[in-house]
């Protein structure tokens, strides 16, 4: 029955003179997403609206699912459209629409007409009244309720006439790419994939870096991170995932530095390496899944110590979330079941028994001098052996 979708957006509508740039970016993202769907689609803008029109047979459920992964879309309205062949033809199509969509019609309704084409012979209020009268005559079991109707029947008079009554929620946010690019420190845990999703929802293109520590972490742990990146990429588009061999750096830190400071010093070198890659690839910041107080390396003092080595801003979208709130988002976006697979990453294996919770930056710097003999060479080797995985 449905052959097209009206795409609704929210924030984009308040962008003023730049709105067309965001609309164009949203159209681009929709086209990219629907390339993977069965069928061909015409995606176009018309008078402040974005439409997706099927050019032949298509899978309705599959198309909706893909549209629900496009940031910037607040609502997806399945529509039928008719050519303007007179008001009687419109009335006939509305009656047939209600018959097909609502087999049980013991419901309240309201007609909401919008006349974007001012040469149409009836004004919006007149269309509301006349269509309402036609519906009541055809279906006397229905009743009008202008405040809280069961069915809000929208009729938009444009080049064609669009009829719809359902709005399927979209993910909201801003189209990916409108907010620059940032580098996500991605692990196999619950938090970092959620952090990447939340920053991407603000229009930021995501690259990612994963620190691998073979043989202490297995290929299955690495594959788990690739799988997480693939799930997040449903929303973000392709992710360039940099896999860094961190084993020698970790072992050297383990050998030369106090064990209660292992996590902080390792984290500082991860941030240094991630920032180096970020700058080379045009990223404007780093993204982490840290939340204040969740673990020893995420106290305020610890965050100061890791921030200190970075020139780029570090974005922490989960900073005020508790664990349950993070879990709820991970379940919503589909990463939770993969995140809880029991494959350890490098951070959990090298964690100290009694990690420092209030590190002093000056002391941390002094202990890092224990690494001066080899650390620059090890970091250089890690960067030179960066394995790039394009995840889509």
C-alpha positions as CSV (number, residue, x, y, z in Angstrom):
1,X,0.0,0.0,0.0
2,X,2.6,2.5,1.0
3,X,5.0,3.7,-1.7
4,X,6.8,6.6,0.0
5,X,7.9,8.0,3.3
6,X,7.9,11.6,4.6
7,X,11.0,12.2,6.6
8,X,10.7,14.5,9.6
9,X,13.6,16.2,11.3
10,X,13.7,18.3,14.5
11,X,16.9,20.3,15.2
12,X,17.7,20.9,11.6
13,X,14.5,23.0,11.3
14,X,16.1,25.8,13.5
15,X,19.3,26.1,11.6
16,X,18.2,29.3,9.8
17,X,20.0,30.2,6.6
18,X,22.3,27.1,7.0
19,X,19.4,24.7,7.1
20,X,19.8,23.6,3.5
21,X,23.3,22.3,4.3
22,X,22.0,20.0,7.0
23,X,19.1,18.9,4.8
24,X,21.5,18.1,2.0
25,X,23.7,16.1,4.5
26,X,20.6,14.2,5.7
27,X,19.6,13.4,2.1
28,X,23.1,12.1,1.5
29,X,23.0,9.9,4.6
30,X,19.6,8.5,3.7
31,X,20.8,7.6,0.2
32,X,23.9,5.9,1.6
33,X,21.8,3.9,4.1
34,X,19.2,2.8,1.6
35,X,21.9,1.5,-0.9
36,X,21.8,-1.7,1.2
37,X,18.0,-2.1,0.9
38,X,16.1,-4.1,-1.7
39,X,14.6,-1.8,-4.3
40,X,15.4,1.6,-5.8
41,X,14.5,4.9,-4.1
42,X,14.1,8.5,-5.1
43,X,15.2,10.8,-2.2
44,X,14.4,14.4,-2.7
45,X,13.6,17.7,-1.0
46,X,10.4,19.6,-1.6
47,X,9.2,22.8,0.1
48,X,10.9,22.1,3.5
49,X,10.2,18.3,3.4
50,X,12.3,15.3,2.6
51,X,10.6,12.4,0.8
52,X,11.8,8.8,0.1
53,X,9.8,7.4,-2.8
54,X,10.1,3.8,-3.9
55,X,10.6,3.2,-7.6
56,X,9.0,-0.2,-7.8
57,X,8.9,-3.1,-5.4
58,X,10.6,-2.8,-2.0
59,X,10.7,-4.3,1.5
60,X,8.8,-2.0,3.8
61,X,10.2,-3.4,7.1
62,X,13.8,-3.4,5.9
63,X,13.5,0.1,4.6
64,X,12.1,1.4,7.9
65,X,14.8,-0.4,9.8
66,X,17.5,1.3,7.8
67,X,15.9,4.7,8.1
68,X,15.8,4.3,11.9
69,X,19.6,4.2,11.9
70,X,20.0,7.5,10.2
71,X,20.9,10.3,12.6
72,X,18.9,13.5,11.9
73,X,15.6,11.7,11.3
74,X,13.1,12.3,14.1
75,X,10.1,10.6,12.4
76,X,9.4,8.3,9.5
77,X,5.8,8.7,8.1
78,X,4.6,6.1,5.6
79,X,2.6,8.0,3.1
80,X,0.3,7.4,0.1
81,X,0.1,10.1,-2.5
82,X,-2.4,11.0,-5.1
83,X,-2.4,13.3,-8.1
84,X,-4.5,16.4,-7.8
85,X,-7.5,15.3,-9.8
86,X,-10.2,17.1,-7.8
87,X,-11.5,17.1,-4.3
88,X,-13.9,14.1,-4.9
89,X,-10.9,11.9,-5.9
90,X,-9.1,13.0,-2.7
91,X,-12.1,12.1,-0.6
92,X,-12.3,8.6,-2.3
93,X,-8.6,8.0,-1.6
94,X,-8.9,9.1,2.1
95,X,-11.8,6.7,2.6
96,X,-9.9,3.9,1.1
97,X,-6.8,4.8,3.1
98,X,-8.8,4.5,6.4
99,X,-10.3,1.2,5.2
100,X,-6.9,-0.3,4.5
101,X,-4.9,1.0,7.5
102,X,-7.6,0.8,10.2
103,X,-9.8,-2.3,9.7
104,X,-11.2,-1.6,13.2
105,X,-12.6,1.9,12.9
106,X,-14.3,2.4,16.2
107,X,-11.9,5.2,16.8
108,X,-11.7,9.0,17.2
109,X,-10.0,11.1,14.5
110,X,-8.9,14.5,13.5
111,X,-8.1,15.8,10.0
112,X,-5.1,18.1,9.8
113,X,-4.7,19.6,6.4
114,X,-1.7,21.7,5.3
115,X,-2.0,23.6,2.1
116,X,1.5,24.4,0.9
117,X,0.2,25.1,-2.6
118,X,-1.8,28.3,-2.4
119,X,-3.6,27.8,-5.7
120,X,-5.5,24.9,-4.3
121,X,-9.2,25.9,-4.3
122,X,-9.9,25.0,-0.7
123,X,-8.2,26.5,2.4
124,X,-6.8,24.3,5.1
125,X,-9.7,24.7,7.5
126,X,-12.2,24.1,4.8
127,X,-10.4,20.9,3.8
128,X,-10.5,19.7,7.5
129,X,-14.2,20.3,7.8
130,X,-15.2,18.8,4.4
131,X,-13.0,15.7,4.7
132,X,-14.2,15.2,8.3
133,X,-17.8,15.3,7.1
134,X,-17.0,12.7,4.3
135,X,-15.4,10.4,6.8
136,X,-18.3,10.6,9.2
137,X,-20.7,9.7,6.5
138,X,-18.6,6.8,5.3
139,X,-17.9,5.5,8.8
140,X,-20.5,6.6,11.3
141,X,-18.8,4.5,14.0
142,X,-15.9,7.0,14.0
143,X,-16.1,10.2,16.1
144,X,-14.2,13.5,15.9
145,X,-11.8,14.4,18.7
146,X,-9.7,17.5,18.0
147,X,-7.7,17.3,21.3
148,X,-6.5,13.7,21.7
149,X,-7.6,11.7,18.6
150,X,-6.8,8.0,18.1
151,X,-6.0,8.9,14.4
152,X,-4.4,12.1,13.3
153,X,-5.0,12.1,9.6
154,X,-2.5,14.4,7.9
155,X,-3.3,15.7,4.4
156,X,-0.5,17.8,2.8
157,X,-1.4,19.6,-0.4
158,X,1.8,20.0,-2.4
159,X,2.7,19.2,-6.0
160,X,1.1,15.9,-5.1
161,X,-1.2,15.3,-2.2
162,X,0.3,13.2,0.6
163,X,-1.8,11.3,3.1
164,X,-0.4,9.8,6.3
165,X,-1.4,9.1,9.9
166,X,1.6,7.3,11.5
167,X,4.9,8.5,12.6
168,X,7.6,5.9,13.3
169,X,10.3,7.3,15.7
170,X,13.7,7.9,14.2
171,X,17.0,8.2,16.2
172,X,17.0,12.0,16.2
173,X,20.3,14.0,16.4
174,X,22.2,15.5,13.5
175,X,23.3,14.0,10.2
176,X,26.7,12.4,10.5
177,X,29.5,14.5,9.0
178,X,28.0,17.9,9.9
179,X,29.9,18.1,13.2
180,X,33.5,17.2,12.1
181,X,35.4,14.0,12.9
182,X,36.7,12.6,16.1
183,X,38.7,9.5,17.2
184,X,37.1,7.0,19.6
185,X,39.2,4.9,21.9
186,X,37.2,1.7,21.4
187,X,37.6,-1.3,23.7
188,X,35.6,-4.5,24.1
189,X,33.5,-3.1,27.0
190,X,30.1,-1.7,27.3
191,X,30.9,2.0,27.6
192,X,33.1,3.0,24.6
193,X,30.7,1.9,21.9
194,X,27.9,3.8,23.6
195,X,30.1,6.9,23.8
196,X,30.9,6.6,20.0
197,X,27.2,6.3,19.3
198,X,26.3,9.4,21.4
199,X,28.9,11.6,19.8
200,X,28.0,10.4,16.3
201,X,24.4,11.4,17.1
202,X,25.6,15.0,17.3
203,X,26.7,14.8,13.7
204,X,30.4,13.8,14.3
205,X,32.1,11.3,11.9
206,X,33.8,8.5,13.9
207,X,37.2,6.9,13.5
208,X,38.4,4.5,16.2
209,X,41.5,3.0,17.7
210,X,41.8,-0.3,19.6
211,X,44.8,-1.3,21.7
212,X,45.5,-5.0,21.2
213,X,47.9,-7.0,23.4
214,X,48.7,-10.4,21.9
215,X,49.3,-13.0,23.3
216,X,47.6,-11.7,26.4
217,X,44.5,-10.8,24.4
218,X,43.2,-13.3,21.9
219,X,42.1,-12.9,18.3
220,X,38.6,-13.4,19.6
221,X,39.0,-10.3,21.7
222,X,40.1,-8.3,18.7
223,X,37.2,-9.7,16.6
224,X,34.8,-8.7,19.4
225,X,35.9,-5.0,19.0
226,X,35.5,-5.3,15.2
227,X,32.0,-6.6,15.8
228,X,31.2,-3.7,18.1
229,X,32.5,-1.2,15.5
230,X,30.3,-2.9,12.9
231,X,27.2,-2.5,15.1
232,X,28.0,1.2,15.7
233,X,28.7,1.7,12.0
234,X,25.0,1.0,11.3
235,X,24.4,4.5,12.7
236,X,27.7,6.2,11.8
237,X,28.6,4.9,8.4
238,X,32.0,3.2,7.8
239,X,34.5,3.3,10.7
240,X,38.2,3.4,10.1
241,X,39.4,1.2,13.0
242,X,43.2,1.4,13.9
243,X,44.4,-1.7,15.7
244,X,47.5,-0.9,17.7
245,X,49.8,-3.6,19.1
246,X,50.3,-2.4,22.7
247,X,52.0,-5.4,24.2
248,X,55.6,-4.2,24.3
249,X,54.6,-0.9,25.7
250,X,52.5,-2.4,28.4
251,X,55.2,-4.9,29.4
252,X,57.8,-2.1,29.6
253,X,55.5,0.1,31.7
254,X,54.9,-3.0,33.9
255,X,58.6,-3.5,34.3
256,X,59.7,0.1,35.0
257,X,56.8,1.8,36.8
258,X,55.0,1.4,40.2
259,X,52.3,-1.1,39.8
260,X,49.6,1.0,41.5
261,X,50.2,3.5,38.7
262,X,50.1,1.0,35.8
263,X,46.6,1.9,34.6
264,X,47.1,5.6,34.6
265,X,50.4,5.5,32.8
266,X,49.2,3.0,30.3
267,X,46.1,5.2,29.7
268,X,48.3,8.2,29.2
269,X,50.2,6.4,26.5
270,X,47.0,5.2,24.8
271,X,45.9,8.9,24.7
272,X,49.2,10.0,23.2
273,X,49.0,7.3,20.5
274,X,45.3,8.0,19.8
275,X,46.0,11.7,19.5
276,X,48.8,11.1,17.1
277,X,46.6,9.1,14.8
278,X,43.8,11.6,15.3
279,X,45.9,14.5,14.2
280,X,47.2,12.6,11.1
281,X,43.6,11.7,10.0
282,X,42.0,15.1,10.5
283,X,40.1,14.4,13.7
284,X,39.2,17.3,15.9
285,X,39.1,15.5,19.3
286,X,39.2,12.2,21.2
287,X,36.2,10.3,22.5
288,X,36.3,8.0,25.5
289,X,33.6,6.1,27.4
290,X,34.7,7.3,30.8
291,X,32.3,8.0,33.6
292,X,33.3,9.8,36.8
293,X,34.1,7.3,39.6
294,X,33.2,4.1,37.7
295,X,36.7,2.7,38.2
296,X,40.0,3.9,39.7
297,X,41.2,5.4,36.4
298,X,38.0,7.5,36.1
299,X,38.2,9.5,39.3
300,X,38.5,13.3,38.8
301,X,42.2,13.1,39.7
302,X,42.8,10.3,37.2
303,X,41.0,12.1,34.4
304,X,43.2,15.2,35.0
305,X,46.2,12.9,34.7
306,X,45.1,11.4,31.4
307,X,43.9,14.8,30.0
308,X,47.3,16.3,30.7
309,X,49.0,14.5,27.8
310,X,46.5,15.7,25.2
311,X,46.4,18.8,23.1
312,X,43.1,17.9,21.4
313,X,39.9,18.1,23.4
314,X,38.7,14.9,25.0
315,X,34.9,14.3,24.7
316,X,33.3,12.1,27.4
317,X,29.6,11.9,26.7
318,X,29.0,9.3,29.5
319,X,30.7,11.4,32.1
320,X,27.6,11.8,34.3
321,X,25.9,8.5,33.5
322,X,25.6,5.6,36.0
323,X,26.3,2.1,34.8
324,X,22.6,1.2,34.4
325,X,22.0,4.2,32.2
326,X,24.9,3.1,29.9
327,X,23.6,-0.4,29.8
328,X,20.2,0.8,28.7
329,X,21.6,2.7,25.8
330,X,23.9,-0.3,24.8
331,X,20.8,-2.5,24.8
332,X,18.9,0.0,22.6
333,X,21.6,0.2,20.0
334,X,22.4,-3.5,20.0
335,X,26.0,-3.6,21.4
336,X,25.3,-5.0,24.9
337,X,25.3,-8.7,24.0
338,X,28.6,-8.4,22.2
339,X,30.2,-6.2,24.9
340,X,29.6,-8.8,27.6
341,X,31.3,-11.7,25.7
342,X,34.0,-13.0,28.0
343,X,37.1,-12.0,26.0
344,X,39.5,-9.8,28.0
345,X,41.1,-6.6,26.6
346,X,44.5,-5.3,27.5
347,X,43.3,-2.9,30.2
348,X,41.6,-5.6,32.3
349,X,44.6,-8.0,32.1
350,X,47.3,-5.5,33.3
351,X,45.2,-3.9,36.0
352,X,46.9,-3.4,39.4
353,X,45.5,-5.0,42.5
354,X,45.4,-1.7,44.4
355,X,45.4,1.1,41.7
356,X,45.9,4.7,42.8
357,X,42.7,6.6,42.8
358,X,44.2,10.1,43.4
359,X,47.3,10.2,41.2
360,X,49.5,13.2,41.5
361,X,50.4,14.4,38.0
362,X,53.9,15.5,39.0
363,X,54.7,12.1,40.5
364,X,53.3,10.3,37.4
365,X,55.5,12.4,35.2
366,X,58.5,11.6,37.3
367,X,57.8,7.9,37.1
368,X,57.3,8.1,33.4
369,X,61.0,9.2,33.1
370,X,61.8,5.5,34.1
371,X,60.7,4.8,30.5
372,X,63.0,7.2,28.7
373,X,65.4,4.6,27.4
374,X,63.0,2.7,25.1
375,X,59.4,4.2,25.2
376,X,59.8,6.5,22.2
377,X,61.0,3.7,20.1
378,X,58.2,1.4,21.3
379,X,55.6,4.0,20.5
380,X,57.1,4.6,17.0
381,X,57.0,0.9,16.3
382,X,53.4,0.6,17.5
383,X,52.4,3.5,15.2
384,X,54.3,2.0,12.2
385,X,52.6,-1.3,12.6
386,X,49.1,0.2,12.9
387,X,46.6,-2.2,11.2
388,X,43.7,-0.4,9.6
389,X,40.4,-2.2,9.4
390,X,37.6,-0.5,7.5
391,X,34.4,-1.6,9.2
392,X,31.0,-1.1,7.5
